[in-house]
Amino acid sequence: MPICLPLTRRLLLAGAAALTLGYALPAAAQDDPIKIGLVAALSGQSAKSGEAITRGITLALDKINSEGGVLGRPLELVSRDDESNPGKGLIAARELVQREGVAAMIGGLDTPVSLAIVPFANDAKVPFIGPWAAGTPITKNGAEENYVFRVSAVDEFVDEAITEYLVTKYGSKKPGMILINNPWGESNEKGLMIALEKRGMEHAGIEKFESNDVDVVPQLTRLKENGADGLFLVANVAPSAQVVKSLDRMGWDVPVASHWGPSGGRFTELAGPSGEKVHFIQTFLFTDPAHPLFMKLQERFPEIESLADVTPATGIANAYDATLLLAAAIEKAGSTEGPAIRQAMYEISGVEGVIKTYDMPFTPEDQDALGPQDYIFANFVEGEIVPLAD
């Protein structure tokens, strides 16, 4: 027969047990890793970019953890594949926050995926740092408390840069636009129109195409007939390659200034030799095999044998720097709570990244750490992304 203790006695014992457990939990928690979530395209046509981001974060975590971690705890990466699908990206973000308990998220390779995650990140009060997607509205999202930061290119700045490039390098007076038909294309259409209007220039037309189109000759023909003397291209690897192949079929040799979409994979393998004619934006390039970070890459990932095996370096560098900035903010906040990390993001300085040293890189009015001064023009040469010669 069970022994029934008086209610008071049972409450005292329960309280003692709870108190003992309460003292034990903080000590255990101090040893638990701080989880950082990654949402990115780890499969499909953008898998090389997802791989680059993963490698950049991994190298940063190696450095941080070898130096004692953050708040005396190691950082741990928890990854989810969004397959370049906005719905799957949102599900992945929810899982990372609600099931895995991540302190922050890094990711958003595609602008549509990032835009799907932004409202959730702001509502959940979990910092979300983009190392790739460049859509202007990602960080300029109108939230009263904005938890979205970025270490990457920004469409409105890229559009100004590629417009200036076509004008000064090729003397373009009437460029045309060939843009992917999604929110990323829409973001760049707005930016390109502003850049052209600023110069009092007209355009030869705005043509859209789908990511699975295998022939864009009709759109390009309209631009050619309207007098386009240069093209703005905005699309990721595979669709950009289809534009180049369509230009080849037409026999139209026209200057192409592109966003960095082509850099996200083996572009010239898909586009053919003419892919080398496409000039695009980057934020970082490895040009020396003795670069300390490249040597770390080779050490960590033995399959990297030469600079040509790093595609794209900009994804590695952006993700590496983003991770260092996030770690610095968590350390400064002294907390893994989202609001505290967000506030600390505005206060960090002297963070030595691979792209540059970051001194107060974020403000509530500007949550982008990189600007036009950090851009480089590049192209593919024999499968390797190299800076364009002056």
Order of alpha helices (4+ residues) and beta strands (2+ residues): alpha-beta-alpha-beta-alpha-beta-alpha-beta-beta-alpha-beta-alpha-beta-alpha-beta-alpha-beta-alpha-beta-alpha-alpha-alpha-beta-beta-beta-beta
